[in-house]
Amino acid sequence: MIAPQSNRVAGVPQVAMGNVSDELVELRGLRFYFRDWAGPTADADTVVLLHGYTGHARSWDSLAAALASRFRVLALDQRGHGQTDWAPPDRYDTVEMVDDLEAFVAALGLEQFLLVGLSMGGIVSFAYAGRRPAALAKLAIVDIAPEIDTLGLERIRTGVARPDVFASREAAFAEARADNPVPPEDEHRHRVYHSLMRTADGRFTYRYDRALRDPKNRRKGIPPEEGWQLVASIEVPTLIVRGELSDIMSAATAQRMVETIPDCRLVEIPGSGHPVPLDKPAEFRAAIDAFL
């Protein structure tokens, strides 16, 4: 298990936040971290944000700050990620994360909310929505579907298997930038710096659980056929956001999502790869804001 660390990282440009607090909640035997943007009024609608594999709640800072003028925004660190506790190595299956989300909604007493999930968080989101929860009002699924392109999946597996200890935060950022030069630099540095924690010898490594980096420890996902059944069961208005250059979600699969979900539309973000909120944050914010 890990304890949450300071939220302020030296050298990272600070996003103007407004009324935001850093919170902990005990769910299903683990301590979860989340950020809570209070919103303009006590009765403002709530938006829940779920990050992708290797990601964290702080990667949503700029989107959440923009949405907070209209909504209460909750960005959750999922199990084993960010400042949330690490789970036993065999407890990272998708169903565990769906149950976590269900417990989070209950713990915060959310009676109606909007859900945005990226990649791994998108799988959690459509699996949760497929249960037809009464509290869910709208859903945005970002660049993921029940079927994942093998090229992109192999790229991710190769990436997490590389050396993951760095002499400095900037060294970690330089590697990330070499992998993906598309995002705005400040946005990219913010995400990378908040991904890191110090090691005992003063170097830096990623916060997410080492068990998630072990190729022998494969998380159990949702089989494609079951995933499509869950997608077909979604009853709320849904937005699919796809990166034009995505190697995870093909255009054909995105179209199948639109045809399978009863009330669904698709937005494709030009020039973006799989990490749409990172690659094209302004365009992504516009798409999400219009939908919500």
N, C-alpha and C positions, 0 to 999 in steps of 0.2 A: 504494500500500500504506500501511497505517497501523500504528503501533506501539501495543501495549496500553498503557493509561494506568492511573493509580492506581485501585484498586477502591473506595476510601473517598471518598464525596462529602459535602462539608460541607452540613449542614442536613438530611440524610436520616436518619430514625430507623433505627438499625441493628438488623437482625433477629438474635436470639440464634442463633449458628451452631453451636457445638460444634466438632468436629474437621473443619474445612473448609480446603482449600487451593486456590489459584489456579494453574492450570497452562497450559502451552503445548505443542502437539504439531504437528509438521510433517506435513501430509497433502497429497499430490497437488500439491506445489509451493507451497502456502500454509501460513501459520502460523495455527493455530486455537487459540483460547482456550476453556478450560472450567473449571468449578468442580467440585471433587471432595470430596464429603462421605464420610468414610471408613467410616461405618457402625459398628455396635456390635461386630462381630467381623470377623476377616480373611476368613471364609468367608460373610459375609452376601450375600444375593442383590443384584444390581445393577439399578438403575433408570436409564435414560437419558431425559432430557427435551429435547425439541426445541421451540423457541419459534416464534411466527408471524412473518409479514412485518412488518418494521420493529422487531421485538422483539429480545430479547437474553437471555443466560443468567441475568442478575440478576433478571429478572422472575419466576423460579422460586424465589427465596430462601425465602419463607415455606413453600411446599410442601415444598421439599427439606429444610429444617430439621425439619419435622414427620416426614417419612419416614425421616430419618437415624437414628432410634431403632431401626429395623428393617432398613434397607437401606443399601447403598452407593449414593449418588446422584451421577450425572454430568449436569451441565447444560452443553450445548454451544452456543457462539455459532456459528451457521452462516455460511457464506461471505458476506462483505460486511456483516455485522451485528456489533454490539457491538464487542468488542476483537479479533475475527478479521480477518485481512487482507482487503482488497478484491481482487476478481478482475477480470480484463479484462471490459469491459462486455457482451461476448457469451458470458460463461461463467457465467450465472446460471440456466440452464435447470434444471428439476426433476431431470432425470437426473443433472446435475452434483452436486446436493445428495444424491441417493440414493447416488451413488458415494462422496461424502464420508463419509456415515454408514457405509458398508461399510468404508472405510479406517480410520475411527475405531475401529470394533469390532475390527478386526484389530490396529491399533497398540496398543490397550490389552489385547489378549489376552482379550477377553470370550468365555467359553465358553457362558454362558447369561445372558440378561438380559431385563428387562421394558422396554417402550418406550412413552412417552407423547408424543404429538405434537399441538400446537395449530395449527389453521389451516394455513399453509404447512408447518409442521412435521408436521402431520397428513397432508398429501399425501405428503411425503417418507416418512412412516412407513408408510402403506398401500402405497406403491409398493415400498418396501424389503421389507415383509412379503410382498408378492405374489411376490417372488423365492424365497420359502420358505427363508430362511436357517436353518441348523441351530441357531444360537445363540439365536434369538428364542424366548422362552417365553410371553409375554403381550403384548397390545397394547391401548392406549387411544387412540382417535382423538377429538379434541376439535373439534366443530362444523365439520366439513368433510367433503366427499364428492367423488366424481368430477365431479359437476355442482354449480355454484355459482349461487345466485340472482343475477340481473343487478342487482337493486336494491342489494344489499350490495356487489357488485363495483364498481359505479359510485361508491358512497359512499367506498370505500377509494381509488379512483383520484383522486377529487376532493380527498380529504384530503391525499394526499402531494404534490399539485400546488400546494398553498398555500405562501405564504412560510414559510421554515423557519429563519430566523435570529432570535434573541430577545435582548433586552437583558439578561435574567437567566434563571436556571433557573425562578424563580417565575413569570415571564411565560409561559414554555413550559407550565408546569403549569396556569396559569389558562386557557390556550387548550384544553388537553386536558380540563380539568374542565368547561368550557363545552360541549364536544362530548359528554361522557359523565359525568353527575353520579352515576351508580349506584355505582361502586366505593367501598369504605372509603377515606377520604381518605389515611391513612398509606400504605396499599398502593399507591394511585394515584400519590402523590408519589414513592415509592420507585422505581416503574417509570419515571416520566418523568425524574427526576433522573439515573438511571443510563442513560438513553437519550442523554444529551447529552455533547458535548465542546466545548471552547473554540475559537473562531476566532482568526485572527491578530490581530484588533483587540479581543479580549477579550470579545466577545459569545459566544453559544452557538448551536450547531446540532446536529442529530441525528447520531449516530455512523454510522448505516448509509449505505452507499455512495450517492453522488449519482446514479450510473448507475441505481440502483433507483428513483429518484424521477423519472426522465426518461420522460415518456409515449411518446416515440419509441422507447425501448429496452424493448420488450415481452419479458418472459421467456417462453420456450417451455415451456408446461406439458404435462400429459399429456392427450391427447384423451379426452373422456368415455367412449367405447366401450372404449378401452384401459384406462382407469381402472377401469371396472366389471369387466373381465376380471381385472385385478390383485386387486381386492377379493374376487372369487370364488375366487381362488387362496390366500387366507389360510388357514393351517392351525392357528393358535394361538387360544386363548380371547381374545375381543375385546370391549372395552367401547366403545360409542359414547356420548359425552357431548354433549348439545345444550342450548344456551341457549334457554329458552322463547320469548324475544323475538328470536331470531336472524333477521337478514336475509341470512344467507349459506347456511344449511342449513335447508331447509324440513322440516316434520314428516313430509311424505310421503317426502322423500329419505332422512331418517333411518330411517324404517321400511323402505325398500328396502335400506338397508345391512344392517339386522338380518336381513332375509330372504335376502340374498345371501351373507353371510359364514356359513359352516357353524356356528360356535360363537360366538354373538354376543348381547349384550343391550344395551338402551338405557336410559340415565338422562337425564332432562330436568331441568334446574335452573331452578326458578321464579324469575322476575324478572330473569333474566340475558339479556343480548344475546350477540353473537358472542364477545367476549373473556371466556369463562366463568371462567378462573382469576383474572382481575382483578375482574370484576363481583361475583362471589360466592365469595370464596376459601375461606371455612369450609365451605360446602356442597360446593364442588368437592373440597376435601381429603377430606371424608368419603366421597364417591363413589369417589375414586381409592384411598384407603386400604382401603376394603372390597373393592374389586376385586383389588388387588395382594395 
